[in-house]
């Protein structure tokens, strides 16, 4: 598969990198968009099972779904009307989702070639990605230097650390966007897989734009209550207005982080294979998405079509559209400050 990921884009070479631990777990990442191409977990017969959606060649990553496994920025999720005000000046971003700026725009971090270097950290394999986003890219202010480290531990945890610095005031909200199916990529929908999310509230969204309406709505007595494990499909096709707006879940959950630097955010498990996943993060929110836009037109690595609801995403992040909601946690980065983001995806098999 490695040879199928080598090409040149705007003078920079793309490659596929492999992280392996001592338990037979492997993670494959391309420096094109920092995309997690494959996470392979050994099954009970020690055969690898791939639990993330993606393609088996760079061509499909260039022309296919732009967010499979992507590293997303400068601003993950949505900014209404594609504009924001900072220090009295209005910045007009490119709109790529109706009247909305989504996931950093068409030329966001998911669509650039990162400088890449593999190394060992405490004897564990790691991949470091670096990218200098120039002042004015997608109309964001400031030269933004971004460093991301993917590290695979022998505790079967994929640790992701992100850091950024700017030379002008700007906004930033980074995340990663793997599409998980714990039954194996392409193996049907995820509606029978079980999820827990450590959140008492979520940011409800407006119809059409899918941007927050500003309210933090309690999850209690709604299908959004994942405080205890339940299947994704439980209540999925109810008359809940928010589910109808998104045709599933595509909402930011307000994490109960109790002022901790790193908090338990969410978990998922497949009741048939016993494969599971835990997410820990220092971010205030977690976007939970259920592959609502998948339609069977994408063919994955195993040659199977990716069906609607064929994956779920846990995206640790700041809240969507924060620049328009002063009560949301700030996403402003000033010169001399360091943006820092840590998330951990720990697997069980």
N, C-alpha and C positions, 0 to 999 in steps of 0.2 A: 504493500500500500504506500510505502514511503515515496517511491519514485513518482507516484501519481500526484504528489503535492509540490513538485518542484517546477517553478516557472519564474518569470520576471515580470513585476508590475511596477511601472514608473521607475525602472532602473534598480529596483530592490528585489532580492531573491526570496521566494517563499520556500519554506521547508516544513516537514512534519517531525515533531520531537516526541520522544517516548520517555515517560517516567514509570519506573517499576519498583515495587517494594518486595519484601521477602515472603509475602503471603500469596504471591501469584497475581496480585492486582496490577493493572496497567492503565495509564492515562495517556492518551495521544492528543497533542495540541499543535496547531499550526500557528505560525507567526503572522498569517494573514488574518487580521481581526482578532488575534489572540484566542481563536476559537477552539473550544474543547471538542475534538472530533469524535473521541471514543473513550468510554470508561468501561473497562472489561473486568468483571468480577468472576472468579472461579465458581462454578456450581458444585453440587455435592459430588459429582464425578470428576471434579477439577477441570472441567471444560469451560472456556471463557464465555461469558454472556455479556453482551454489550448493552448497557442500560441508558444510553443517551442517543437521541436522534441526530442524524448527520449524513454526510455523503462520503464516498470513498475516493474522491478525486478533487483537485483544486478547481477544475473547471466548473463543477456544479456549485461549489461554494461561491464562486464569482457571480454566477448567473442565477442561482437558486435562492432559497430562503435566506435572507441576509443575516438572520439573527440566531440560527442554529449554533448553540454553544458559544456565542460571541461575547467578547469583552466590550461593554457598552459605555459610551461617553461622547462628548463631554457631559451631557445631561441625560441620564437614563430616564425612561418613561416620557411623560408628555409635558409640554409647555403650551398653554392655551394661546391661540392666535400667533404662535411663533414669535413672541416678543416678550421682553422683560425690561424693567427699568433698574438701573444701578447708578447710584450717586448722581441722580438727576438726569441721566442720559438714557434714552431708549435704544435698545439693540433689537434689530429685526433679523430673526433667524430664518433659515430655510424651512418651509413647510413641506412635509412629506407624508402627512396623514390628514387629508382634508385641510382644515384651517389650523392644524396642530403641528408642532415640531416634535417628532418622536425619536427617541433613542439617539440623539445627537445629529440627526439629519442623514441625508443620503450618503454623505462623506464623513460619517462619524467614525469612531474608533473601530467599529466592526468592519470597516472597509479600507483599512490602511495596513501596510506591511510594517510590523514592529521589528526593531533590532532585537536579536535574541541571543542568549548565552545560557548554556547548561552548566550547572555546578553542583557540588555537594554542600549540604547544610547539616551539620551534625551527623554526617554519614548517610543522609537521606537525599534522594535525587530531587533537583529543583530546576525550574526554567525561569529565567529572568527576562522580561520584556521591557523595552524602553521605547518611548516615542515622544518627540517634541512636536506638540500641536502649535503651529505658528499663529501669531496674533491675526485675528480676522478669519480663521478657518471656520466655516459655517456661520461666520459673522460674530463669533464669540470674541470678547476682548482678551488680550494678554497672550504672551508666549507661555504655554503650559507644558512643563516637563513632567511626564508621567512614568512611573516605574511600577511594574507588577511582577510579583513572584508567585509562581505556582509550585507547591512543594507537596510531595507524596510521602506520608509517614508509614511506619510499620504498624501503626494503629488503624490503618486503612482510612486515613483522613487526607483529603485534598485541602491543604491550607492555601488560602489566597490572600496576599497582602498587597495593598495598593497605596502608593504615595504620590503626591503631586505638589508642585510649586509653581507660582505664577509671578510675572513681573508687573502685572496690572490687576486691579480688582476685577474679579470674574466670578462666575458661578460654576459649581461642579457637583456632579452626582454620578458616581461610577457604580457599575454592577457587572455581574456575569449572568449569562442567559442560557444555561444548558436546559434542554428539553428532556425530562426523565420519563422513562417507562421501565419500572422495576421488573416487569415480566420479560423485558428484552425489547430492543427497538424494533418497531414494526409488528409487535405481537398484540394487535387489537387496541382497544381503548383502555384508559386508566380509571374508568369509573368505579371499578370494584376494588381499587387500591385505597388504602386507608391513610388518612392524614390527620396530623395534629398541628395546630398553630397556637403559639403562646401569645395570644392577643385578645383583649376584651373589646376592642373597637376596630373599625376599618373606615377608610375614607370613601364615602359614597360618591358616585360619579354621575355626570350629566349624560343624558341620551345624546347620541351622535358623536360628540367630541371625546367622550370617555375621560374627561378631565374632572378632578374633584370639584364638588359643589361647595367645599369648605367645611362641611360638617364631619365630625368624628362620630359615627353611628355605632351604638352598642351591638355586639354580635348576639347577645342573649335573645332567645326566642326567634332566631332567624336561621336560614340555612348557612349563614356565615359563622356559626358557632362551631369552631373546631378545637375548642379548649380540651375536649376529650377526643380520643381517636374515633373517627367514623369514616365510612367509605365516602369517596368523592361524590359518588352517585346518589347518596342519601339526600333527598330534597332538591336534587339538581334540576329537575324538570318541574319544579313547583311554580306557583304564580308570583314568586318574589320579583318585584320590579327591577331590582338591581341585577339579578340573574338574567332577566329578559333583555335588559339594556346591553349586556356584554355577551349574550348567548352562552353563558357559562360564568366561570370566575375569571376576572381580570382586574383584581382590586388590590390595593395596598392595605396591609394590615398593620395597625399601630402596635408595635411589640411592647410587651411588659418587661422592659429591661431592668427595672428597679435600680437605675443609675449604675449598672454594672458596665465595665469596659467590654466584656464579652458575655453575651447572654444566650440562653437556649431559645431558638426562634421557632423551629418547626421540625417535624419528622414525618416520614412516610414509610409504608411497608406494603409489600405484596403478600396477601394471605396465602397464596398458593406455593410460592417459592421460598417464603420466609426471608427474602432479601429486604433490607431496610436502609434508611438514610436518615441522618440527623443533621440539622443545620444550626450552627452557632455564629453569631455576628455581633459587631459593635455598632451596627447601623440602627436607626430608629424605626425603620419600616421593612416590610417584606412583601413584595408583589407575588401574589399567587395567581397563576395563569393556567388554564386547562386546555390549551391547544385549540381554542375556539375557531381559529382561522385555518387550521389544517383541513384539507379537502380531498385528500387521496391523490393529488396530482404530483406530489413529491415522492420519488422512489428512493428508499434509504439504502444503507450499506449492505443489507442482506437481500436486497431486491424486492422488498415488500413495500407497498404503498403506505404512506403515513395518513391514517384516517383522522377525521374530526374527533377531537378529544383523545387522540392517540398519545398524549404526553401531558405532563404537568411541569410547571416551572416554579422554583423558589428563587426569587431575585432580591437579595438583601440590598437595601437602598435607603436614600432619603425619600421624602414623600413626593409624589408627582406634583408638578405645577407649583412648587413651593414659592417661587418668586412672586406669585399673585396672592399668596396667603401668608401674611405676616405672622400669624399664630403658629404656622408650621415651623419645625426646626430650620435654622438658617442654612443655606447652601452657598453663602458668599465666602470666597477665599481671597484673602488679602496678601499682597507682597510681604514676604518675611514669615508667613504662616506655612505650615505643612498640612496638606490634606492627608488623612490617614484612614484606611478602611481595612478591616480584617474580617474574613468569613471563613468558616470551616464546614466542609461537607464530609461527614463521616459515614462510612458504609458498613453494613452488616451482611454477612452471607454465610 
